[in-house]
Amino acid sequence: MKQKVTFLIACTCFLLINSCSDMLSKYLQNHDGAPPYLGDVRITNDAGFSEYPRMVWTGSEYGVAWHDNRDGTREIYFARISSAGVKQCSDVRITNAGGYSWYPSIVWKGTEYGVAWSDYRDGNYEIYFARINSSGVKQGSDTRITNASVGAGYPSLAWTGTEYGVAWSEYRDGNYEIYFARINSSGVKQDSDVRITNATEASSLPYLVWTGTGYGLSWEDERDGNFEIYFARVNAAGVKQSSDVPITNISWSSFDPSLVWTGTEYGVAWEDYSAGNLEIYFARISSAGVKQGPDVRITNASGYSYRPSLVWRGSEYAVAWEDNRYGNYEIYFARLYPDGSKKL
């Protein structure tokens, strides 16, 4: 009898060890061997509001830029984040201008970052550009990209491998429309501005991505009497190659799209109020611009979750966003499966 009990205990221990080993193996596959975390990861923690995050994947870590008012005026800040969502450095202040510097866009060009933002230093909102090295140190001076009569805002920057493309929103023609320009690797504009949208109502907050042969562009648009997310394909010169495609169609407005290219399709994240609170949603879009499957809800917080920034890192998505669940606007981070469901 004693031998039987000993045998049963041994078998139980063996099964538990193997079960735990299998669970650990699956956990590490899900977390890249990184330190564990549960739920959303808070990235910023300062007395001011941290707003409008924009994130990019470098191949080994994330770079994230945002604006905040910790120093009494809105300036652009930068931080590095590990693949698991752990901050790797102190926040780095990128701008120090006389007026507001806000609404940044950041891209990785293989050796350094490019960042664009809207800036009021000249008494009018204009788009500026700067280079940042891999550690977050600004290289050279700021470069002014636009010369708008009524202000240019919400830039979105993309790197093609040889040059930058930038899209932004501007009111020059009596309506908010999306414009585009090419910028060389040093930040010098190469051609005249190209107007991309021509809708009856406002087209704003563009998000531009490079696919290898052209750009994908998403934006928020009020042409249907309600703000919805739209999509179009654009060639390397900024000329639209397809009709505008509505991605959302809900009773509440949808805002602030963030678009990425996976190599075969697009992923897009945005915010809307359809659940009775501002939350982040996700959808897939085919290479031709056709929406694939239903919308996926990403956040479920007590406060507002909005202004998402989505990236693709080869096998999964990651998203950063602005969130006031604890009474102050801070930046949060999460990882997503390819279908948009959250990794916990």
N, C-alpha and C positions, 0 to 999 in steps of 0.2 A: 504493500500500500504506500509506504514511504517513497519507494522508487517511482511509483506512478505519479504521486504528487510532485516530486522533484522534476520529473519529465514534463508534466503539464506546465509548471512554472517556467521551465527553460523554454518551452515552445512559445508561451505567452510573451516572455521577454524578447525572444527572437522576432516574433511578429511585430511587437511594439517598436523595436529598434529599426526593423526594415521599413515599417510604416512611417516612422519619424524621419528616416533617411530619405524616403521617397518624397515626403512632404517638404523636407529641407531642399531637396534637389529641385522640386517644382518652384519653391519660393525663390531660390537663387536665380532660376531661369527667368522668373517674372521680374526680379529686381536687379538683374545684372551683377549679382554678388555684392550689391551696395547695402549700406546700412538700412534697416527697415524703417518705414514710415507708414502711418495710417492716415488716409484721407488727404485733404488739401494741406500743402506746405506753405507756411507764411514766410515771405522773403524779406520784406521791409519791416522796420519797427522804429519809426522816428516820430517826433512830436507833430510834424506837419503832415499834410495829406500827400500820399504817394499815389500818383494817378497815371493812367494811359500807358501801361507796359507794352513794350514791343520786344520780342524775343527771337533769337536765331540760334541754330545748331551749328557748331564748328566742325563736328566729326568726333569730338571727344568731350565737349562740354557746351553749355549754353551761355550766350551773352544776352543780357537784358538791359534795355534802356527805358527810362520813364521820366516824367517830370514830377517834382514835388516842391513844396513851399517852405521847407524847414528853415531856410535862411531869409524868409520874409518876402521873397519873390519866386516865381516859378522858374526853375532851372532844370536842365537835363542832367540826369545821373545815370551811372552805369554800374553793373555788377556781373561777376562770373558765377555760374551755378553748375555744380557737378551733374552727371547724368542721372543721379538719384534725387536731385532737387536740393542739395546742400550748398549754401552760399560759400564761395571760395575766397572772397576778399571783402574788404570794407567797400562801402559805396564810394564811387568816384564821381566828382562833379565835373561835367564836361563843358558847360557854358558858364559865362560870367558877363552877361550883357546888361545894358541899362534897362531894357524892357523885358516883358515875359518871353521866355524860351520854352516852348511846350510842343506837345504832340509829336514825339520823335518816331522815326522809323530806322531800323538797324538791319544791316546785312553783313555777311561774312564773305570775303573774297579769296579765302585760302590762306592768307598770311596776316590780314588785318581786317578791321571792321570799317564800314562806311556808315555814317549816320546823317540823317536829314531831319529837320524840324522847322516849325514855324516860329518866327522871331519878330519882336516889335521894336528892336533897337533903333530903327530908322524912322520911327513915327508911323509906320504902316506894317502890317504883317506880311512878311516875305519868307520864302523858303531858303534856308541855309544848309550847308553841307560841311562835314569835317571827317577826317580820318582818325581812327583810334587803333593803337597797336594791340597785340593779343593780351597784354596785361591791363589794358584799359587806359593807357596814357595817350592823350591827344597828340597827333602829329601835324605840325603846321598850324596855319590859321584857318578861321572859318571862311567859307566861300559863299557869297550870295548867288542864288540860282535864279530867282524871279525878280521882276520889276513891275509889280502889279499896281494899278491905280486905286483899287478898292480892297486890296489884301488877298493873300494866298495862304491857304491853310491845309492841314491834314495831309502832309506828304507821305507817300509810300515809295520806298526805294527797293530796287532789285538789281542784282549783279548778273551779267550775262556770261562772264568769263573773260571779257575784254573791255567792257564799259558798264556804266550804270544806266538804268532807266528810272525815271522818277515820275510819278503821277501825283496830282494834287487837286484840290477844289478851289475854284475862283469865280468871282461874280462879275468879271469884266464885260460880259455881253448881256447884262440885265437879268441874269439867272445863274444860280450856282451850277456849274458844269465841271466835268473832269478834264484836266489838261495833262499833257505829257511832254517830257524833254529827255534828251540823251546827255549824259555827263561822262567825260573821260575819267580814267583811273585817278587823276589828280584832283578831280572835282570841278573841271571847267566845262560849261555847257557847250554843246557841239552844234546845235541847230536852233531854229525858231521853235516856239512852243506849238504843239499840235492839240487841237480840241478833239476829244474822244466822244463825249456824249452830247446829245441835242434833244433833250426831253422837255416837255411842257412845264414840269415842276423841277424842284431842286434835285440835283445829283451830287452827292457828297461822300466824304470819307472813303476814298478809293483804297484798294489793296491790290498791289501788283506783284506777280511772280513770273519768273522766267522758266520755260519748260525745256530749253535747249534749242528750240526753233522759233519760238515766239513767246508772247506774254499771255498770261491769264489775268483778267481784271475783275474784281468784284467791288461793289459799292452799295450804298443805301440810296434809295430813289423814291420820290414822292409822287410820281406820275399817276398812280392809281388812287390817289386820295388818302393813301396810307403809306408810311415808309416800309418798303420791302427790300430784300437783298436781291440784287441783279448781278449777272455775269456776262462777260463777252471775251472773245479772243482778239488779240491785238498783235500786229507784226512788229519786227524789230525797230521800225521807223515810227511806230505809234499809230499806225493806220488800222482801224477796226476791221476785223476779218469775218465777223459773224454778227447776226442780229443780237440785240439785248435779250437775255433769258432771265425771267423771274425765278428765283430759287425758293423764296418763301411766299406764302399766301395765307395769312392768318388775320383774325379780326383785330389783334393788337399789332402795333408797329414793331418792326425788326430793324435793329441798328448795328453799327460798328462791325462790319464783317472783317474777318482775317482769313486769308486764302493761302494755301500751300500746294505745291506740286509733288507728288510721290514718285514720279517716274512713269506712272501709267494712268493716274487720275488725280483729281483735285480733292482736297479736303477744305471745308469752310466752317468757321465758327462765328457766332454772332450772339447778340443779346436780344431777348424779347420778354414781354410781360404776360405771355399767354397763360402762365400758371398762377397769376395773381401777384407775382413778385419778379423783379428783374433777375433772370437766370441766363446761363450760358448754354447754347445749343450748338449742335454739330450736324453736318450733312456731307455726303460724298457726291462728287460731280464727275461725270465721265470726261475723257479727253476732248469730246465733241461739245461738252457743255450741257449734258443731260443729267438731271439729278438722279441719284441712285439710292433707292431705299428711303425709309422715313427719317425724320429729324430725331436726333438723340439728345436728351437733356443731360448736361454735364454737371451742373451745380445744383445744390439744394440747401442753401444757407438761409439764416434768419434775416440777414441784411441783403443789400443789393449786390449782385455779382454782375459785372459788366466790363466792357472794353477788352475782349479777349485778344490774345496773340497766340496763334497756332504755329507749330513747327512740325516737320516730319524728319525723323532721324534714321530712316532706313527700314525699320521694322515696327515702329510705333510712333504715335503722335505725342507731343507734350503741349500744354497750354498754360499760359500765365494770364491773370486777369486782376482787375481792381475790385476790392471787396470791403464792405464796411460792417461786417458781422459783429465786430467788437466796438463799434462806435467811432472808428477812425478809418479812413480809407488807406488800405495797405495792399501790397502785391502778394498774390497767392499763386501756387504752381501745382499742377497735377500731370500725370502721365495717362495716356489713353491707348487702348487697343486699336488696331486698324479699322474696326467698325465704329469707333468713337466712344465705346463704353470705357468707363474709368477704371484704371488699375489701382487697387486699394492695398 
